[in-house]
Amino acid sequence: MPRYKLTLEYDGTPFVGWQRQDNGPSVQEALEKAANKLSGEGVTAHAAGRTDAGVHAFAMVVHVEFLKEFPADVVRDALNHHLRPAPIAILKAECVSDDFHARFSCVGRSYEYRIINRSPPLTIDKHRAWRITPALDEEAMHHAAQCLVGKYDFTTFRSVACQSASPVKTLAEISVSRAGEEIYIRCSARSFLHNQVRSFVGSLVEVGKGKWRARDLKSALEAKDRTRCGQVAPAEGLYFMRADYESA
């Protein structure tokens, strides 16, 4: 069966998340319906990651299979046509080998979290960033965040609903930077626990406000205790940025 690698961009605001669920519309369901209209058959979409309700994506990678072979550009354009008016766009479609799997072939995932550090309410960026009024010290946040890099038991930063077999993950990189009133927190790893990035962000905000120091973040990590985590940042500021593969 011809297999296609799709790169998706989507606004997660109206969705219950990537994964198909009974309690509302999902990105997966919308894509599968569009694929079914193209091919006239039941199609299952497999993604590199499962974003939560309200989380966005700049370049989520998905694969689908059809019984009939189509040119890659036809797949892209037809799916975009059938996806309307959902806020989902297929940026790229590529023919790939049968051994490519969007999830299991992925060797790295990257997320970005956007904070807008200002007093006025958000208008254009409403549902697309977390507004925080008190001034944040992004340099202190970046410094503290480096204690999270490496292989650790991240129970403190793991949702109680997480289905991962182990809380041990390896965080390859995390950075905190500012551009004007915007603060960006970027994380990369082979894989993440449920709510791990949003838990990092909420705890780093405590550092940025001066309520925590770097040693407090490290102590929370070493405690392996979910109750030691700061608040979990809202979903609306989180973006799936990239999925990495050795080959396709």
C-alpha positions in Angstrom: 0.0 0.0 0.0 1.4 3.4 -0.9 2.5 5.3 2.3 2.7 9.1 2.6 4.5 11.2 5.1 2.5 14.4 5.8 3.7 17.5 7.6 0.8 19.3 9.3 0.3 22.8 10.7 -2.7 23.3 12.9 -4.4 25.6 15.4 -5.3 23.4 18.3 -7.9 25.8 19.8 -11.1 24.0 18.6 -9.8 20.5 19.1 -9.7 18.1 22.0 -6.2 17.2 20.9 -4.6 15.1 18.2 -6.1 11.8 19.2 -9.6 10.8 18.2 -11.9 11.0 21.2 -15.6 10.7 21.9 -15.9 14.1 23.7 -15.2 16.4 20.8 -13.5 17.0 17.5 -9.8 16.0 17.1 -7.1 16.7 14.5 -6.8 13.0 13.8 -10.5 12.6 13.1 -10.6 15.6 10.8 -7.5 14.4 8.8 -8.9 10.8 8.5 -12.3 12.1 7.2 -10.4 14.2 4.6 -8.3 11.2 3.6 -11.4 9.0 3.3 -13.0 11.5 1.0 -9.9 11.4 -1.2 -9.5 7.7 -1.3 -13.1 6.4 -0.6 -11.7 3.9 1.9 -11.1 3.8 5.7 -7.8 5.5 6.5 -5.9 5.6 9.8 -3.5 8.5 10.5 -0.5 7.9 12.8 1.3 10.9 14.3 4.7 11.6 15.7 3.1 12.9 18.9 -0.2 13.3 20.7 -0.9 16.9 21.4 -3.4 17.8 24.1 -6.5 19.9 23.8 -5.6 23.5 22.8 -2.0 22.7 21.8 -0.8 23.8 18.4 1.6 22.5 15.8 3.9 24.1 13.2 5.2 20.8 11.8 3.5 17.7 13.1 4.5 14.6 11.1 1.8 12.0 10.3 1.7 9.0 8.0 -1.2 7.5 6.1 -1.7 4.7 3.6 -4.0 4.4 0.6 -4.9 1.5 -1.6 -4.4 3.6 -4.7 -1.2 5.6 -5.4 -1.5 9.3 -5.9 1.2 11.9 -6.7 2.3 13.5 -3.5 1.2 17.0 -4.5 -2.3 15.7 -5.3 -2.4 14.2 -1.8 -1.4 17.5 -0.2 -3.8 19.6 -2.3 -6.8 17.2 -2.0 -6.5 16.8 1.7 -6.3 20.6 2.2 -9.4 21.0 0.1 -11.3 18.4 2.1 -10.0 19.7 5.5 -11.7 23.1 5.0 -12.7 25.0 7.1 -10.8 23.2 9.9 -7.7 25.2 10.9 -5.4 22.4 9.6 -3.0 22.6 6.7 -1.0 19.9 5.0 2.3 21.7 4.3 4.0 18.8 2.6 3.2 15.3 1.4 6.0 12.8 0.5 6.0 9.2 -0.7 7.9 7.0 1.8 8.8 3.4 2.2 6.7 0.9 4.1 9.0 0.8 7.0 8.6 4.5 7.8 6.4 5.1 10.9 5.6 8.7 12.0 5.8 7.7 15.7 8.2 4.7 15.9 10.7 6.0 13.4 11.0 9.4 15.1 14.3 10.0 16.9 13.6 13.5 18.2 10.8 15.8 19.0 10.9 19.6 19.7 8.4 21.9 21.4 8.2 25.6 22.0 6.3 27.4 24.6 5.3 31.1 24.2 4.8 33.5 27.1 3.8 37.1 26.5 5.1 39.0 29.5 2.8 42.1 29.7 0.0 43.7 31.6 -2.6 44.3 28.8 -4.8 41.4 27.8 -4.1 39.4 24.6 -6.1 40.0 21.5 -4.3 38.7 18.4 -2.4 36.1 20.5 -5.4 35.0 22.6 -5.4 31.2 22.7 -1.9 31.2 21.3 0.3 32.3 24.2 0.2 32.5 28.0 0.0 36.1 29.3 1.9 36.7 32.5 1.8 40.1 34.1 4.6 40.2 36.6 8.1 40.8 35.0 9.9 37.6 34.4 13.7 37.1 34.6 14.3 35.0 31.6 18.1 34.7 32.3 17.4 33.2 35.7 14.9 30.8 34.1 17.4 29.7 31.4 20.1 29.1 34.1 17.8 27.1 36.3 16.4 25.1 33.3 19.9 23.6 32.6 19.5 21.3 35.7 16.8 19.5 33.7 19.1 18.5 30.8 20.1 14.8 30.9 18.6 11.5 31.8 16.4 11.7 34.9 13.3 10.3 36.6 10.9 13.1 35.7 8.0 12.0 38.0 7.8 15.5 39.4 7.0 16.8 35.9 4.8 14.0 34.8 1.0 14.1 34.7 -0.7 11.5 37.0 -2.6 10.4 33.8 0.6 9.7 31.9 0.6 6.3 30.3 4.3 6.0 29.6 5.9 2.8 31.0 8.6 4.7 32.7 9.1 8.3 34.1 12.8 8.2 33.0 13.5 10.3 29.9 16.5 12.1 28.5 16.1 15.8 27.9 18.5 16.8 25.1 18.1 20.6 25.3 16.1 23.3 26.9 16.5 27.1 26.5 14.7 30.2 27.6 15.0 33.4 25.6 13.3 36.8 25.2 12.4 38.9 22.2 10.7 42.1 23.5 7.7 41.1 25.6 7.8 37.5 24.3 9.6 34.7 26.1 10.3 31.4 24.4 11.0 28.1 26.1 12.3 25.5 23.7 12.7 21.8 24.6 14.1 18.8 22.6 14.1 15.1 23.4 13.6 11.8 21.8 10.2 11.6 23.6 8.3 13.3 26.4 6.0 12.4 29.2 2.4 13.6 29.3 2.4 17.3 30.3 6.2 17.3 30.8 6.9 20.5 28.9 4.0 22.4 30.4 5.1 21.3 33.9 8.6 22.5 33.1 7.2 25.9 32.0 5.0 26.3 35.1 7.9 25.6 37.4 10.3 27.9 35.5 7.8 30.7 35.7 8.2 30.4 39.5 11.9 31.0 39.0 11.2 33.9 36.7 9.0 35.6 39.3 11.7 35.2 41.9 9.7 32.8 44.0 12.0 29.8 43.2 15.8 29.7 42.7 17.7 27.2 40.6 18.3 25.0 43.6 14.5 24.8 44.2 13.9 23.5 40.7 16.7 21.0 41.1 15.3 19.9 44.5 11.8 19.5 42.9 13.4 17.3 40.1 15.3 15.2 42.7 12.2 14.7 44.8 10.4 12.6 42.1 7.2 13.9 43.6 4.4 15.3 41.5 3.2 17.6 44.4 6.6 19.4 44.2 5.9 20.7 40.6 4.9 24.3 40.1 1.6 25.0 38.3 1.1 23.3 34.9 1.2 26.0 32.2 -1.9 26.3 30.1 -2.0 24.3 26.8 -2.6 27.3 24.6 1.0 28.5 24.7 2.5 25.1 23.6 3.5 24.3 20.0 4.8 21.1 18.5 7.7 22.4 16.4 9.5 19.5 14.7 9.9 15.7 14.5 13.3 14.3 13.5 14.0 11.2 11.5 17.2 9.5 10.5 15.7 8.7 7.1 12.3 8.5 5.5 
